[in-house]
Amino acid sequence: MLDVRGLRVAFHTRRGVVPALHGVTFSLAPGTVTGLVGESGCGKTLTALAIMRLLRPPAEIQEGDVRLEGRDLRFLREREMARVRGEGIAMIFQQPRASLNPVFPVASQLVHVLRLHRRLSRGAARAEGEALLARVGLARPDAVMRAYPHQLSGGMCQRVMIALALACRPRVLLADEPTTALDVTVQLQIVELLRGLQRELGLTVLLITHDLGLVAEMCDHVHVMYAGRIVESATAAALFRRPAHPYTRGLMAARVGTGGRALPTGIPGRVPALAETPSGCPFHPRCPLAGPGCAEQDPGSEAVEAGHAVRCHYWRSGVA
């Protein structure tokens, strides 16, 4: 459904060109949910914005293909790409309240999208908007249509964003940290809503998150990203059964324990800033397995088993 190959993005700065994405490659099979996982600053949102062609200077796509059902999106005219956004690929952004226009009520925003992309009359667009709000679980959709974003809770804003994303009946949905800004109870409701809509509509979903619990709950396949690279790819079942990359294993170990176990300490250090990415394997300064060659050579992809790939010189150490 969506095929991303060799995607490279860089920023033009006063210090020169700073690479941000390093040949990101993955595919989304129709009707599946694929997780893109990693800490903040790893390049997950940048990848989604590049797919949607929403990057603005100083960011620039330097290389790579982004194909939706075989159609290369990189070289479409902006008018054509504007049609793809919404009808082909839609995106749910991280901060739902900030993503809604604060000076217009919900009705104006939903009706505008429906009239623009689906050529509905104003009355039909309003009726469809109310139906969409009801579909995403909002009580009294007529009242929500009249409300401004500041009059809605975070969870309600997120449901409005999901309704907007579904308004044009997209085939692919990019969900960027859809539960991050919400409290735990509302997070569960949004997860259940997304899972139900994905199954009902047969959506192909890229779920961007740092929440491994959410990945285990929703995803068929997972790509682990670090410093602008995908360092491990597998089915969700294989990744949780046999994580191979030391970064993936660190993320797994950093989950809050249960059964009275002490809270984990996490991975030492932090994701490097773009201009400070170390040579060789970018994870080596934080890696417990780092050895000779890690600081000089960025590892290539190796097969752990069928459908499971990892980029690490010493991944076999500690893997059952």
N, C-alpha and C positions, 0 to 999 in steps of 0.2 A: 504493500500500500504506500509506504513512504520509505525511500531509500536514500540514505546520507552517506556519501563516499568522499573520504579525504578532505573533510571540511577544515580549512585553515582561516582563522580570523586574527587580525593584528590591529593594534592601535598606533596611530601616527602621533608622536609626542615630540617635545623639544629635544629629547635625548635620542630621537630616532624612532625607528619602527620597532614596536614591542609585540612579539607574538603572544597570542592569548589562547587560541585553539590550535592543536597540533595534529592535523590529519584525522579528525573524529569520523568514525565510520560505524554505522549500525543500520539495521532495517527494522521496520515494524510490519509484522504479518497482519493481514486483515482480521478484524474482530478480536484482537488480543490487547492486553495491557502490558506495556513495557516500562520498567522503572529505570530512571536515570538518577543514580545515587552518589552522594559525596558531601563533604563539608561545604559550608559557604565559601565562595571564592574559587571553587574548582572549575567553573565554567559551564554549569548546568543551564542557568538562565540565558547566558550568552549563546549557547547552542540553540535554544528555542527561538530567541530573537533573530538569529541568523537564518533559521529555517523559514520564519515568517517574513524575512526581509524587512525587519523593523530596526536594524542597526542604523545609526546615524554617525557622521563624523564626530570624533576621530577614528571610530571603528570602521573596519573594512573587511569584507570577505576577499581573501587573496586567491584561494583555490578551492576546488571541490565541486561536487554535484549534489543537488537536492532535488530528488525526483518524486513527484506525487503521481502514482499510477503510471510511471514511465515518462511523465512530462517534466522537463527540467525547469524548475522555478527560478533558477538564478538569472536567466536571461529573458524573462518575460518583461514586457513593458509594464510600467507602474499601473496603468489602467487595467491591464489583464491581471496583475498580481492582486489588485484591490478586489477583484471578483473572487480570486482563490481564497483570500482571507475571508472567512465566514462560510463560504459555500464549500470550499475544499478542506481547509484547515482552520480551526478556531482555537483560541487560546484563553485560558483562565489565568489571570495574573495573580501575583503574590498578595498584593494589598487590595482587597476588593473595594473598600471605601474610596481609596485614592484613585482607583481605576474608573470610577463612575464620575461623571461630570457633576460637580456640586451645585451648579446654578440651574440645572434642569431637573424636573421630576422624572421618575422612572419611566412614566408613560412616554415622554418625549424621546427618551433614548431608545426604548424598545421599538416604538413605532417607526422611528427614523431608520433603524436597521432593517426592519421588516419591509418597509416601503422601498428602500434602496435595493435590497438584494432579492426580494421575492415579488416585487412589483404589485404589492397589495394596495387596495384603497385604504384611506385613513381609517374608516370604520372597521374594515376587515383586519387591518393591522392591529388596531386596539383590541379587538376580540381575540385575535391570536396571541397577543401579548399577555392578556389575562389568562388564557389557557396555558401558556408556557409557565407563568408564575404559579399556577395551581399545580402543574406537573412537577415542579421542583419543590413542592411541599409548603408553599406559602399560603397561610390562611388569609382569607379576605383579599384576594388579589386585586380587587377593584380599589381598595384602600392603599395597597402598596403602589399601585400605578400612580396614585396622586401624590405619593410621598417623595420628599427629597432625600438624597443619600444620608444626610446628617440625622434624619428622623428614624433611620433604621439601625438595628443592631448589626454587629459584625457578621453574625451568621445569616441574617436576612440579606445583607449586601452580597455575601458570597452566593447565596441562592439566586439573587438577581443576576449576578455575573454568569452563573451557569446557564440561566435562562437566555441571556444575551448570546452566550457561546453556542447554544443549541438552536437559536432562532433561524439560522440559515441552513439547518440540517447538514452540518459538516460530516465528512467521512472520517476525518482525523481530528482528535482533540488533544491539545497540549495543555496539561494541567500543571502549572508551576506553583509548587508548595501550596496546594489548595486548602490546607488546614492549619498553616503555620500561625496565623494571627488570631486563631479562635481558641476558646476555652475547651477543655477536654470533652465535656458533654456534647458541645456543638460539633467538635471534630468528628466524633463518632457518627453523628447524624449526617454530616456532609459525606463521609466515607460511604455510608450505607446508600445515600442518594446517588453518588457517582457510580457505585458498583451496580445498583439497580438500573440506572439509565444506560450504562455501557452494555449490559446484557440485553436490555429491552430493545435498544436501537442498533445493536451490533457495531458500536463505535470502535475504532482503532485508537488507543489512548497511549500517549507518552506521559507518564507520571513522574514529575521532577520532585524529588524529596530527599531529605536526610533522615527520614523516619523509617527505619528498617522494619518496624512492626507494621507500618502501612504497606510496605513492599510485600511482606509475607502474606498480608491479608488480601491484596488486590492483584499482584503482578504475575504474569506468566513467564516473562523473561526480565533479566536485570543487566544493566551496564553500570559498572562502578567507575566513576570519574575522579581523577586527581590531577591538578595543575594543567587543565586543558587537554588531558589525554584520557581515553578509556583504557583502564588498566586491567579490567577483568569483565568478561561477559559470559553469562550462563543462564540456564533456566532458573527460576526462583528456587525450585526444589533442590537443584544441584548446588546452587550457591550457598544455601543454608546448610546443606548436608556436608559440603566439602569446600569451604572458602579457601582459595589458593594464594591470592596476593596478600602479603603482610598488611597492607592497608585495609583490605576487606576484613581480614581477621581482627585488626584493631577496631574497626567500626563495630563488628559483632561483639567484641569484648566490652565495648564502651556502652552497650545497652544496659539500662537499669536492671539489676539482678532481682530475683524473686526468691522466696523461701528463706528469707532472713540473711541472704548473702550481703556482704558489704557493697556499697556503691562503687562502681568502677572508677578508675582514675582517668580513663580516656587515653588518647594518643598524645605523647609528648610533642611539644612544639606547635606550629601552626602551618597552614597552607601558605607557601611563599607568595609574596606580591609578584605581579607579572614581571616587573623589571628586575626582580631578585631571584628568579627561578634558577636553581643550581644546575650545573652541567650534568650530563649523564642521566641517570634515573632521578627524576625530581623528588622522589620520596626518600632517597637514601639518607639525608640528614636526620630523619625521624625513624628510620627503619631498624628494627632489632636484628634483621638478617643481613644488613649491608656488609659487603665484603669487597675483595679486590675487583676492580673494574666497574663498580656501581657508580662511582663519581665521574667516570670517563665515557661510558657507553650507555645510551638509552636502550633498554632491552626491547627486542622484537616480540611478536606474539607467538606463544607456544600453546599447544593443545594439552589440556589436562585430561580430557576425555572428549568423546564426540559432543559437539555443541557447547563446549566449555573451554574458553581461551583465557590466557593470562599473560601479562607482560612483566616479568620479573626474572632476574638471573638465578635467584636462589629459592624459588617458590616451593621446591620439593622439600625443603627443610621444614619439618613440623606438620606436613600434610599427610593425613592418614591414607 
